[in-house]
Amino acid sequence: MAEDLLERAPDVLEKPRAAPVETLRRADEGLRLPAVAPPTTLPLEPPLVPQVGEQTRAVGLRAQRPDSRYHGLGLTRYIDDIALPGMLYAKIKRAGISSARIKRIDVSKAEAMPGVQAVLLGREIPLNLFGTSIVDQPLLVDEIVRHAGDGVAAVAAVTEQIAQAAIDAIEVEYEPLPGVYDPLEALQPDSPKVHGGDTNIYFKKLIRRGDVEKGFAQSYRVYENRYTTPGIEHAPMEPFTSIADWDANGRLTVYASIGRITLARVDLSKTLRIPISRVRVIGTIVGGNFGGKNEIRHEPVLALLSKKAGRPVKGRFTRVEEFIASTIRHPMIMDYKTGVTKEGKILARQIRMVLDGGAYCSFSETTLGKASILAPGPYAIENIHVEGCVVYTNKTTSGSMRGFGAPQVCFAYESQMDEIARDLGIDPIELRMKNFFREGSMSATGQVLHSVKVIESLQNAARKFGWEVRS
Amino acid sequence: MKHRGRGIASMWYPVGFTGYSNPSGAVVKLNEDGSAVVLTGTVETGQGSLGALSQIAAEALGIAPNDIHIVSGDTDTCPMDTGAIASRTTYITGNAVRLAAEMARDTLFQVASGMLGVKPDQLEAKDHKIQVKSFPSRSAPIADVCNRAYNGVGTPPIGSATWDPPMVPMDAEGQGKPFGTYVYATQIAEVDVDDETGEVEVLRITASHDCGTAINPMLVEGQIDGGVYMGLGFGLYEEILFDKTGKQVNCNLTNYILPTSLDMPEIDEDIVENYDYTGPFGAKAVGEPSLVPTAVAVTNAIYDAVGVRITALPATSEKVLKAIKAKRAAEQKQIPA
């Protein structure tokens, strides 16, 4: 290996090893300079003034985005480019255990550290719960830890490093509790219950049309398959970051990289128990969302730290926190049973699905809803039975993510369509064409569909791809 | 040895929330010179939605997208918005912007009707002018009309509107009208599968998407490219692994594998011609749907290439190789006829 490298770069050995002092000095200076873009004179072109009579077709135009120059020049101001005078940095202590009761929490060492300005526990939060449908998620856990990414305490300090050191100095004693980590086990009557009560199921959905048993009885063949999909991470380039700042009148401003500022304002008002008129949320340009930034995450915690310290507070998730303390795509288990005629017409489709919701509800209700409605696929089927549920487990919370259950069910219904086409010896295009929705078709929920272009999408794709039917 | 395969996947996807109200508000203000300001409570999340909203407002006002400045993402200054979620911005916020722009435009028509000597409903806004329909030679520059509205008549043109898709909540049997409209798409993938390593290389993807009217085809294509990227990760690489105690094992970018630019196939984007009468200028959505069919188009192509069906995502090389070996073992066990 080393010989290889030498062969490719024979002059490495011949070059003098010590660089001239001047070169080293310049390199050193280069490293000390802050990273700044080269100076740019703005604006880049004369200001645009409306021109009378200029053709103004706007819809359908390949118009330049208003933010493209900023992005192209590296001048976009993301949340992490914002620093307010006197700003502190927050860190949250993560439980690191999936199911436990907090027996003791000691923050005295953290509080005593120089540079630490505020420490916060869950019990200090006026309403220590949030959620978009079931309000079940604490901002900082007081008693019961339900997944390893739960926050248990928060610190604001003059630097991020001091805040981290203070977090490390917080002592927490846990009493481990039995946990459940598999959605099918969570359905068992004797499984540990993540939120108490007698079941881990927190939403069910049923969609019924026609009579599937009759459809299966009339079918030439019936196919039964199970499909599963994993939890995945949104992985935006920009992790969760927010800044909280109070003014002298007790009015709060939160800068946040969040996709839903109206909802964030309501949730801040509820958790802090202050009127909505005293909350301002400024949504910064979001550096990647994909559904992960649709609800508050740590903003009320930052607000309370800021209130205690009397200074603005910024909180920024690490990449690991982005994985363990945000939300992920719902892992799903889907059983598909489909009856077809000899010619490939679908007569009945029965679907059962279990969604792993993780520790808290988040956007599970709407994910289950969308998954159930979309589960039969873009096909006109007379007899449909869809039943689904979402269960709590002691794992990372599943929440909203681009597609809300649709990529999962599409994986299932289109895998099975391919399976059926192979088995019946019908070209996969022909099988789909036989079953597709048409303009005016009725969905499984009884909705009469308009603007249906699935046939055209397949025809276009097949033509552009150069699909040739094999005999 | 490498084997080539092709796979199809079609899908449908709804626009907006599942059977719940999810309104958007918008305010459109025309300035004295005929340029305009739009206020929206949504945020730019990288997809270019503010550009699309400018184009919608511009179309309604007969001015250019560059004449419009959008103020967004501030709860103090902007009207409420359910947000950048559920592929709803162009369709729902877009409808609110269109209605608000039309309201401001109606004020212009009132003012211009006095200037041009016709009834307001005889007027249209086009090419930076307010002009008489079917008689465009009688017209007034939009700047003159705006100026007159501000300084002559005393009715500065301001419009505000909200829009929420019409829905019927679902009942216990799941019957209802949960969404205002749906979009449709088909993607076809071509792959090479190495039967010695299980490695899957996606060569090209043809992605044909219905999004109603494409307000900006460039943004639609950008969404499709990003969606295919995400779909590839879902199909081939990405999986959060948990240990027996529910803790994540690969919670960093060093061991949670995302596709890189080197993994990207050639993408041929196609926009199906369509006009949805419920959307702003016929537009629907493309944000989330672009990722939905990619993974299964790829796994169907894997089956076509090597005859193994991946039923549990992701189709990692290890999983594909294991399936190929299992298939070979099963084949070997058969007694020849």
Interface residues (C-beta under 8 A of the other chain):
Chain A: L48 V49 P50 Q51 V52 G53 E54 Q55 T56 R57 A58 V59 G60 L61 R62 A63 Q64 R65 P66 D67 G96 I97 S98 S99 H147 A148 G149 G179 Y181 K205 L206 I207 R208 R209 N225 R226 Y227 T228 T229 P230 G231 I232 E233 A235 I258 G259 R260 I261 T262 L263 R265 V279 R280 V281 I282 G283 T284 I285 V286 G287 G288 N289 F290 G291 K293 N294 R319 V320 F323 I324 I328 R329 T366 G369 K370 S372 I373 L374 G377 P378 V386 T393 N394 K395 T396 S400 R402 G403 F404 A406 P407 C410 F411 E414 S415 D418 E419 R422 P428 I429 R432 F436 F437 A444 T445 G446 Q447 L449 H450 S451 V452 K453 V454 E456 S457 L458 N460 A461 A462 K464 F465 W467
Chain B: R6 G7 I8 A9 S10 M11 W12 Y13 P14 F17 T18 G19 Y20 D33 G34 S35 G41 T42 V43 E44 T45 G46 G48 L50 G51 S54 Q55 I56 A58 E59 G62 I63 A64 P65 N66 D67 I70 S72 G73 D74 T75 D76 C78 M80 D81 T82 G83 A84 I85 A86 K126 D127 H128 K129 P141 I142 A143 M170 A172 E173 G174 Q175 G176 K177 P178 F179 T181 Y182 V183 Y184 A185 T186 Q187 I188 E190 R204 T206 A207 S208 H209 D210 G212 T213 A214 I215 N216 P217 M218 L219 G227 M230 G231 G233 F234 E238 E239 I240 F242 K244 T245 G246 K247 Q248 C251 N252 L253 Y256 L258 D268 D270 V272 E273 N274 Y275 D276 Y277 T278 F281 A283 K284 G287 E288 P289 L291 V292 P293 A295 V296 A297 T299 N300 Y303 R309 T311 A312 L313 P314
